[in-house]
Amino acid sequence: MRSSVSFVLDGKIVTEDFSVSHTTPTTTVLNYLRSLPTHKGVKEACAEGDCGACTVVLGELGSDSRIHYKAVDSCLVFLPMIHGKQLVTVENLKSTTGELHPVQQAMVDTGGSQCGYCTPGIIMAMFSLYKNHHQPTRNQIDDALTGNLCRCTGYKPIVEAAAKSCVHQGIDSISSLEPEVAQLLRSIAHSSAIIKTEKQTYFQPKTLPEALTLKHRHPDALVVCGATDVALRVTKKHELLEKILDLSAVEELNVVHEDDSTLRIGSGVVLSDVRSTIEKDFPALADTLDVFGSLQIRNLATLGGNLGSASPIGDTLSALIPYNAVVVLQSVSGKREVELDKFVTGYRQTVRAPEELIVEVILPKPKANAIIKWYKVSKRKDLDISTVSAGFRIELDGLDRINRATLAYGGMAERTKRSSTAENFLQGKQWTRETVEEAMQLIDKDFIPISDARGGAEFRRVAARNLLLKFWSETRRGDNGQNA
């Protein structure tokens, strides 16, 4: 067991001992860096992962002995979460000879640089792109920059800078230091941690049995697995989280298993890695993750964490229900499986018992006759909370009769739920516009939406109905017998 956190910064191992440090287990990486005299490039603007001004890059040693880099919002990362990782800031990009990094130089050359508040975060997002993609596509560039909202100079020069700079196979001054950094990372003990201060206890188990035992002994511990939601309680509400069980280091939860019929995703797999595994068999879920937060957030957020938060506007729920997803819960007493549409019982409430953890999500691969799509209505396309989301599934026979229909909505009630009235009506009927228009009028019977800053109740009702019509228009059979 350890009671401190160690990571690599500025080419050397840094150890924070919370028993003697002014930091706490819930001090964010952003606030830690801002407390240092030489790392003021990182900035705080929103403190909730929306603006990207606090973007840093984490380097992690992979099973291939290479360092893999991911951009993250440092305002959402607690210090213990970077144990055993490399922390890269904008100050680390300049070469020892004083030359700018290629992404920095390209920003100068294209006129993309702007005020000193947001430019460092954009540079770090571009640095992560540089290390991960050689000659990236426009979509890859846009995705990398989506999490940085301030663009005083406009999109064009920044996009041009990314395209111009990412042409060197990821080779830069950082590359020459990687063997030494890798050795430093190997030397850091990856043992479990129990960090106790006067007011807080922070558990960070390394194995699943340890995690289950801790949850059994401390059922009141707040579980975090990514912390992109929980961190806001610290940064925005200034709460003192007294007891935390952090699952980010549990190796058994960070695995994916696939066979001919199912895909099993560990609850600790971050959403950016989930996205890379699902495109072939689960395209609607891939569409969901394409507009889920930003890349910085998807590099932190986990599938288990998103489901466990049970938010009524949590996009993955409405996308997973049509895929007949199953949540696997485990405690020291054993495992049980719960169908996802029965997992959430109310506003941020689930069937998970106090001693249980979400350990896995099971996705059965869809049948050949299943048509599944997902839609999101929001004020902007990227990095926005849904006003309404909808996941639909129909299974048709050879005569276009509906054998089964699933209509799952988020943002329409206190939880993500299905429109059972409309589903029952569609059963056995022809997949025609007339049938769908009748079903649209039944959706209101299952939901009592509210009005809030994202949209009014009536708007939500109209949007929910129209999304079903949109689904029909995109899946009806054309004159050639093929889906439109």
C-alpha positions as CSV (number, residue, x, y, z in Angstrom):
1,M,0.0,0.0,0.0
2,R,1.1,3.6,-0.6
3,S,-0.2,6.9,0.7
4,S,1.3,9.2,-1.9
5,V,1.2,9.7,-5.7
6,S,4.1,9.7,-8.0
7,F,4.3,10.7,-11.6
8,V,6.8,12.1,-14.2
9,L,6.9,15.8,-14.8
10,D,9.7,17.8,-16.4
11,G,11.7,14.6,-17.0
12,K,11.8,13.5,-13.4
13,I,9.7,11.7,-10.8
14,V,7.6,13.9,-8.6
15,T,6.1,12.5,-5.5
16,E,3.2,14.2,-3.6
17,D,2.9,12.9,0.0
18,F,-0.5,14.1,1.2
19,S,0.4,13.7,4.8
20,V,2.8,16.7,4.5
21,S,1.6,18.4,1.4
22,H,-0.9,21.3,1.1
23,T,-2.7,19.3,-1.6
24,T,-5.5,16.8,-0.9
25,P,-6.6,13.7,-2.7
26,T,-9.2,15.7,-4.6
27,T,-6.9,18.5,-5.6
28,T,-7.2,18.6,-9.4
29,V,-4.2,18.4,-11.7
30,L,-5.1,21.9,-12.9
31,N,-4.8,23.4,-9.4
32,Y,-1.7,21.5,-8.6
33,L,0.0,22.8,-11.8
34,R,-1.2,26.4,-11.1
35,S,0.5,26.1,-7.7
36,L,3.9,25.6,-9.2
37,P,6.0,28.6,-10.3
38,T,7.0,27.1,-13.7
39,H,3.7,25.7,-15.0
40,K,1.4,28.7,-15.4
41,G,0.6,27.9,-19.1
42,V,-2.4,25.8,-18.1
43,K,-5.5,28.0,-17.3
44,E,-8.8,27.7,-15.6
45,A,-11.8,29.1,-17.3
46,C,-14.9,26.9,-16.9
47,A,-13.7,24.4,-14.4
48,E,-16.1,21.8,-15.9
49,G,-14.3,20.4,-18.9
50,D,-16.1,22.5,-21.5
51,C,-13.5,25.1,-22.7
52,G,-10.2,23.2,-23.0
53,A,-8.1,26.0,-21.5
54,C,-6.8,23.5,-19.0
55,T,-5.8,20.8,-21.5
56,V,-2.7,18.8,-20.7
57,V,-1.5,15.5,-22.1
58,L,-1.0,12.3,-20.1
59,G,1.6,9.7,-21.3
60,E,1.0,6.2,-20.2
61,L,3.3,3.2,-20.7
62,G,1.4,0.6,-22.8
63,S,1.8,-3.2,-23.0
64,D,3.9,-2.6,-26.1
65,S,6.4,-0.7,-23.9
66,R,5.6,2.5,-25.8
67,I,4.3,5.7,-24.3
68,H,0.8,6.5,-25.4
69,Y,-0.4,10.1,-25.2
70,K,-3.9,11.4,-24.5
71,A,-5.2,14.9,-24.1
72,V,-7.4,15.5,-21.0
73,D,-9.0,18.3,-19.2
74,S,-6.9,18.8,-16.1
75,C,-9.7,20.4,-14.2
76,L,-11.5,17.0,-14.1
77,V,-8.5,14.9,-12.9
78,F,-7.7,14.3,-9.3
79,L,-4.0,14.0,-8.5
80,P,-4.1,10.3,-7.5
81,M,-5.5,9.5,-11.0
82,I,-2.1,10.3,-12.6
83,H,0.0,8.0,-10.5
84,G,2.5,6.1,-12.7
85,K,1.9,8.4,-15.7
86,Q,3.7,11.2,-17.4
87,L,2.3,14.7,-17.2
88,V,3.1,16.9,-20.2
89,T,2.3,20.6,-20.2
90,V,2.9,23.3,-22.8
91,E,6.1,24.2,-21.0
92,N,7.5,20.8,-21.9
93,L,7.2,21.1,-25.7
94,K,10.0,23.4,-26.4
95,S,13.2,21.6,-27.4
96,T,16.4,21.9,-25.4
97,T,17.8,24.1,-28.1
98,G,15.0,26.5,-27.8
99,E,13.1,25.6,-30.9
100,L,9.3,25.7,-30.9
101,H,7.4,22.4,-31.3
102,P,6.1,21.8,-34.8
103,V,2.5,22.5,-33.7
104,Q,3.6,25.8,-32.0
105,Q,5.6,26.9,-35.1
106,A,2.7,26.1,-37.4
107,M,0.3,28.2,-35.2
108,V,2.7,31.1,-35.6
109,D,3.1,30.6,-39.4
110,T,-0.6,30.3,-40.1
111,G,-1.6,33.1,-37.7
112,G,-3.7,30.7,-35.6
113,S,-2.3,31.8,-32.2
114,Q,-4.5,34.1,-30.2
115,C,-4.6,35.3,-26.6
116,G,-2.4,33.5,-24.0
117,Y,-5.4,32.2,-22.2
118,C,-6.7,29.6,-24.6
119,T,-3.8,29.1,-27.0
120,P,-1.8,26.8,-24.6
121,G,-4.8,24.4,-24.3
122,I,-5.2,24.4,-28.1
123,I,-1.5,23.7,-28.5
124,M,-1.8,20.7,-26.1
125,A,-4.8,19.3,-28.0
126,M,-2.8,19.6,-31.2
127,F,0.3,18.0,-29.6
128,S,-1.8,14.9,-28.7
129,L,-3.1,14.9,-32.3
130,Y,0.5,15.2,-33.5
131,K,1.6,12.1,-31.4
132,N,-1.4,10.0,-32.5
133,H,-2.0,10.8,-36.1
134,H,0.3,11.2,-39.1
135,Q,-1.3,13.4,-41.7
136,P,-4.7,13.4,-39.9
137,T,-8.0,13.7,-41.8
138,R,-10.1,16.8,-41.5
139,N,-12.5,14.8,-39.2
140,Q,-9.6,13.8,-37.0
141,I,-8.4,17.4,-36.8
142,D,-11.9,18.7,-36.0
143,D,-12.4,16.0,-33.3
144,A,-9.1,16.9,-31.7
145,L,-10.0,20.6,-31.5
146,T,-13.7,20.2,-30.5
147,G,-12.8,20.4,-26.8
148,N,-11.3,23.9,-27.2
149,L,-14.1,26.3,-27.5
150,C,-12.4,29.7,-27.8
151,R,-11.1,30.4,-31.3
152,C,-10.7,34.2,-31.5
153,T,-8.8,34.0,-34.7
154,G,-11.4,31.6,-36.3
155,Y,-11.3,28.0,-37.1
156,K,-9.4,28.1,-40.4
157,P,-5.9,29.0,-39.4
158,I,-5.9,26.6,-36.4
159,V,-7.1,23.8,-38.6
160,E,-4.4,24.7,-41.2
161,A,-1.8,24.7,-38.4
162,A,-2.8,21.2,-37.4
163,A,-2.7,19.9,-40.9
164,K,0.6,21.6,-41.6
165,S,2.4,20.3,-38.5
166,C,1.2,16.7,-38.2
167,V,3.4,15.3,-40.9
168,H,6.4,14.0,-39.1
169,Q,5.2,10.6,-37.9
170,G,4.9,12.0,-34.4
171,I,8.7,12.5,-34.1
172,D,9.7,15.5,-32.0
173,S,12.0,16.6,-29.2
174,I,9.7,14.6,-26.8
175,S,10.5,11.4,-28.7
176,S,14.2,11.4,-27.9
177,L,13.3,11.5,-24.2
178,E,10.8,8.6,-24.3
179,P,13.2,5.8,-23.4
180,E,14.3,7.6,-20.3
181,V,10.7,8.5,-19.3
182,A,9.6,4.9,-19.9
183,Q,12.3,3.7,-17.5
184,L,11.1,6.3,-14.9
185,L,7.5,5.1,-15.3
186,R,8.6,1.5,-14.8
187,S,10.3,2.4,-11.6
188,I,7.1,3.8,-10.0
189,A,5.4,1.3,-7.9
190,H,1.9,0.5,-9.2
191,S,0.6,-0.8,-5.9
192,S,-2.8,0.0,-4.4
193,A,-3.3,3.2,-2.4
194,I,-5.1,4.2,0.7
195,I,-4.6,7.9,1.1
196,K,-5.9,9.4,4.4
197,T,-5.9,13.0,5.4
198,E,-7.6,14.7,8.3
199,K,-10.8,15.0,6.4
200,Q,-10.7,12.6,3.5
201,T,-10.0,9.0,2.7
202,Y,-9.2,8.0,-0.9
203,F,-9.0,4.4,-1.9
204,Q,-7.3,3.4,-5.2
205,P,-7.2,-0.4,-5.5
206,K,-5.1,-2.1,-8.1
207,T,-7.1,-5.3,-8.4
208,L,-10.8,-6.1,-8.7
209,P,-10.8,-8.3,-5.5
210,E,-9.4,-5.4,-3.6
211,A,-12.0,-3.1,-5.0
212,L,-14.8,-5.4,-4.1
213,T,-13.5,-5.9,-0.5
214,L,-13.2,-2.1,-0.1
215,K,-16.7,-1.6,-1.3
216,H,-17.9,-4.3,1.1
217,R,-16.2,-2.6,4.0
218,H,-17.1,0.9,2.9
219,P,-20.5,0.8,1.2
220,D,-20.8,4.5,1.7
221,A,-17.7,5.3,-0.4
222,L,-18.3,7.4,-3.5
223,V,-17.3,5.4,-6.5
224,V,-15.4,7.2,-9.3
225,C,-14.3,5.8,-12.6
226,G,-13.2,8.7,-14.7
227,A,-14.7,11.4,-12.4
228,T,-15.8,13.7,-15.2
229,D,-19.1,14.0,-13.4
230,V,-18.1,13.7,-9.8
231,A,-15.2,16.2,-10.2
232,L,-17.8,19.0,-10.8
233,R,-18.9,18.5,-7.2
234,V,-15.5,19.7,-6.2
235,T,-14.7,22.3,-8.8
236,K,-18.2,23.9,-9.1
237,K,-20.0,23.1,-5.8
238,H,-16.8,23.1,-3.7
239,E,-17.9,19.9,-1.9
240,L,-15.7,18.0,0.5
241,L,-15.8,14.4,-0.7
242,E,-15.0,12.5,2.5
243,K,-14.6,8.9,1.2
244,I,-13.8,8.0,-2.4
245,L,-13.3,4.7,-4.1
246,D,-11.3,5.3,-7.3
247,L,-11.5,2.4,-9.8
248,S,-9.3,4.0,-12.5
249,A,-6.3,1.7,-11.7
250,V,-8.2,-1.6,-11.6
251,E,-6.7,-3.6,-14.5
252,E,-9.6,-6.1,-14.7
253,L,-12.1,-3.4,-15.5
254,N,-10.0,-2.0,-18.4
255,V,-10.4,-4.9,-20.8
256,V,-12.6,-5.8,-23.8
257,H,-13.5,-9.3,-24.8
258,E,-15.2,-10.2,-28.1
259,D,-16.6,-13.4,-29.6
260,D,-18.9,-14.2,-32.5
261,S,-22.1,-13.2,-30.6
262,T,-21.1,-10.6,-28.0
263,L,-18.9,-7.8,-27.1
264,R,-18.0,-7.4,-23.4
265,I,-16.6,-4.0,-22.3
266,G,-15.0,-3.5,-18.9
267,S,-16.6,-0.7,-16.9
268,G,-13.2,1.1,-16.7
269,V,-12.6,1.3,-20.4
270,V,-12.5,5.0,-21.4
271,L,-15.0,6.1,-24.1
272,S,-12.3,6.9,-26.6
273,D,-11.2,3.3,-26.5
274,V,-14.8,2.0,-26.6
275,R,-15.3,4.1,-29.7
276,S,-12.4,2.3,-31.5
277,T,-13.9,-1.2,-30.8
278,I,-17.5,-0.8,-31.8
279,E,-17.8,0.8,-35.2
280,K,-18.3,-2.4,-37.2
281,D,-21.1,-4.1,-35.1
282,F,-22.5,-1.1,-33.2
283,P,-22.5,1.9,-35.5
284,A,-25.3,3.7,-33.7
285,L,-23.3,3.6,-30.5
286,A,-20.3,4.9,-32.5
287,D,-22.5,7.8,-33.6
288,T,-23.3,8.5,-30.0
289,L,-19.7,8.7,-28.9
290,D,-18.8,10.9,-31.9
291,V,-20.8,13.7,-30.3
292,F,-20.2,12.7,-26.7
293,G,-18.4,15.6,-24.9
294,S,-15.0,16.2,-26.4
295,L,-12.0,14.0,-27.0
296,Q,-10.5,15.3,-23.8
297,I,-13.5,14.1,-21.9
298,R,-13.8,10.8,-23.8
299,N,-10.2,10.1,-22.8
300,L,-11.3,10.2,-19.1
301,A,-14.9,9.2,-19.0
302,T,-15.7,5.5,-18.8
303,L,-18.7,3.4,-19.9
304,G,-19.3,2.2,-16.3
305,G,-19.0,5.7,-14.9
306,N,-21.5,7.1,-17.4
307,L,-24.1,4.4,-16.7
308,G,-23.5,4.6,-12.9
309,S,-24.3,8.3,-12.9
310,A,-27.8,7.4,-14.1
311,S,-28.3,10.9,-15.6
312,P,-31.6,11.3,-17.5
313,I,-29.5,13.0,-20.2
314,G,-26.7,10.5,-20.3
315,D,-26.4,9.8,-24.0
316,T,-25.0,6.3,-23.8
317,L,-28.1,4.9,-22.1
318,S,-30.5,5.8,-24.9
319,A,-28.0,4.3,-27.4
320,L,-27.3,1.1,-25.5
321,I,-30.9,0.1,-24.7
322,P,-31.7,-0.7,-28.4
323,Y,-28.7,-2.9,-28.4
324,N,-30.2,-5.0,-25.5
325,A,-27.2,-4.1,-23.3
326,V,-26.7,-5.9,-20.0
327,V,-25.0,-4.5,-17.0
328,V,-22.9,-6.9,-14.9
329,L,-22.9,-6.0,-11.2
330,Q,-20.5,-7.7,-8.7
331,S,-19.9,-7.8,-5.0
332,V,-17.9,-10.1,-2.7
333,S,-21.0,-12.3,-2.7
334,G,-21.0,-12.8,-6.5
335,K,-22.2,-11.5,-9.8
336,R,-25.6,-10.7,-11.4
337,E,-26.7,-9.4,-14.7
338,V,-29.3,-6.7,-15.2
339,E,-30.9,-5.6,-18.5
340,L,-30.0,-1.9,-19.0
341,D,-33.5,-0.7,-19.4
342,K,-34.2,-2.1,-15.9
343,F,-31.0,-0.8,-14.4
344,V,-32.0,2.8,-13.9
345,T,-35.0,3.2,-11.6
346,G,-35.3,6.9,-11.1
347,Y,-33.5,10.2,-11.1
348,R,-29.8,9.2,-10.6
349,Q,-31.0,6.0,-9.0
350,T,-30.2,2.4,-10.0
351,V,-30.7,-1.1,-8.8
352,R,-27.0,-1.3,-7.8
353,A,-26.8,-2.3,-4.2
354,P,-24.4,-0.3,-1.9
355,E,-21.8,-3.2,-1.9
356,E,-21.9,-3.7,-5.7
357,L,-19.8,-2.4,-8.5
358,I,-20.5,-2.1,-12.2
359,V,-17.8,-4.4,-13.7
360,E,-18.9,-5.0,-17.3
361,V,-21.3,-4.2,-20.0
362,I,-22.4,-6.9,-22.3
363,L,-23.5,-6.1,-25.9
364,P,-25.1,-8.8,-27.9
365,K,-24.3,-8.4,-31.6
366,P,-27.5,-7.4,-33.5
367,K,-29.4,-9.7,-35.7
368,A,-29.2,-9.2,-39.5
369,N,-32.7,-7.9,-39.7
370,A,-32.3,-5.3,-36.9
371,I,-32.1,-1.7,-37.9
372,I,-30.7,0.6,-35.1
373,K,-30.1,4.3,-35.1
374,W,-29.5,7.0,-32.6
375,Y,-30.3,10.7,-32.7
376,K,-29.5,13.8,-30.6
377,V,-31.2,17.2,-30.4
378,S,-29.0,19.9,-28.8
379,K,-28.2,23.5,-29.2
380,R,-24.9,22.8,-30.9
381,K,-23.5,19.6,-32.5
382,D,-20.4,19.1,-30.4
383,L,-19.7,19.3,-26.7
384,D,-23.3,19.9,-25.7
385,I,-25.8,18.3,-23.4
386,S,-28.8,16.7,-25.1
387,T,-32.2,18.3,-25.1
388,V,-33.6,15.0,-26.3
389,S,-31.8,11.9,-27.4
390,A,-33.4,8.8,-28.9
391,G,-32.2,5.3,-29.7
392,F,-34.5,3.2,-32.0
393,R,-34.5,-0.4,-33.1
394,I,-36.9,-2.3,-35.4
395,E,-36.7,-5.8,-36.6
396,L,-38.7,-6.4,-39.8
397,D,-39.8,-9.6,-41.5
398,G,-39.7,-10.1,-45.3
399,L,-43.0,-8.3,-45.7
400,D,-42.0,-5.2,-43.7
401,R,-44.0,-6.2,-40.7
402,I,-42.5,-5.1,-37.4
403,N,-41.5,-8.2,-35.3
404,R,-40.0,-6.0,-32.6
405,A,-39.6,-2.2,-31.9
406,T,-37.6,-0.4,-29.2
407,L,-38.0,3.3,-28.7
408,A,-35.7,4.7,-26.0
409,Y,-35.6,8.4,-25.1
410,G,-33.3,10.5,-22.9
411,G,-34.2,14.0,-21.7
412,M,-37.9,13.2,-21.7
413,A,-38.3,12.1,-18.1
414,E,-36.5,11.7,-14.8
415,R,-34.6,8.8,-16.3
416,T,-33.9,7.4,-19.8
417,K,-36.8,5.1,-20.6
418,R,-38.7,3.4,-23.4
419,S,-42.0,4.4,-24.9
420,S,-43.7,1.2,-24.2
421,T,-47.1,2.4,-25.4
422,A,-45.8,3.2,-28.8
423,E,-43.7,0.0,-28.9
424,N,-46.8,-2.1,-28.2
425,F,-48.8,-0.3,-30.9
426,L,-46.1,-0.9,-33.5
427,Q,-45.9,-4.7,-32.8
428,G,-47.0,-6.7,-35.8
429,K,-47.9,-3.7,-38.0
430,Q,-46.5,-2.6,-41.3
431,W,-43.5,-0.2,-41.3
432,T,-45.3,2.6,-43.1
433,R,-45.6,6.3,-42.6
434,E,-49.3,6.0,-41.6
435,T,-48.3,3.5,-38.9
436,V,-45.5,5.7,-37.6
437,E,-47.6,8.8,-37.5
438,E,-50.2,7.0,-35.3
439,A,-47.3,5.8,-33.1
440,M,-46.0,9.3,-32.8
441,Q,-49.1,10.4,-31.0
442,L,-48.7,7.7,-28.4
443,I,-45.3,8.8,-27.3
444,D,-46.8,11.5,-25.1
445,K,-48.5,8.9,-23.0
446,D,-45.2,7.7,-21.6
447,F,-43.4,10.9,-20.8
448,I,-44.0,14.1,-18.8
449,P,-41.0,16.2,-19.9
450,I,-39.9,19.4,-18.1
451,S,-38.9,22.9,-19.3
452,D,-35.4,24.0,-18.6
453,A,-32.6,26.0,-20.1
454,R,-32.1,23.5,-22.9
455,G,-35.7,23.4,-24.1
456,G,-39.3,23.6,-23.2
457,A,-41.6,20.7,-22.4
458,E,-43.6,21.1,-25.6
459,F,-40.5,21.3,-27.7
460,R,-39.3,18.0,-26.2
461,R,-42.6,16.4,-27.1
462,V,-42.5,17.6,-30.7
463,A,-38.9,16.6,-31.0
464,A,-39.5,13.1,-29.6
465,R,-42.3,12.5,-32.1
466,N,-40.4,13.9,-35.1
467,L,-37.3,11.8,-34.3
468,L,-39.4,8.7,-34.8
469,L,-40.6,10.0,-38.2
470,K,-37.0,10.8,-39.1
471,F,-36.1,7.2,-38.2
472,W,-38.8,5.8,-40.4
473,S,-37.7,8.1,-43.3
474,E,-34.2,6.9,-43.1
475,T,-35.1,3.2,-42.8
476,R,-38.1,2.7,-45.1
477,R,-37.7,0.6,-48.1
478,G,-37.3,2.4,-51.4
479,D,-38.6,1.4,-54.8
480,N,-35.6,-1.0,-55.2
481,G,-36.5,-2.9,-52.1
482,Q,-33.5,-1.5,-50.2
483,N,-33.6,0.6,-47.0
484,A,-33.7,4.3,-47.9
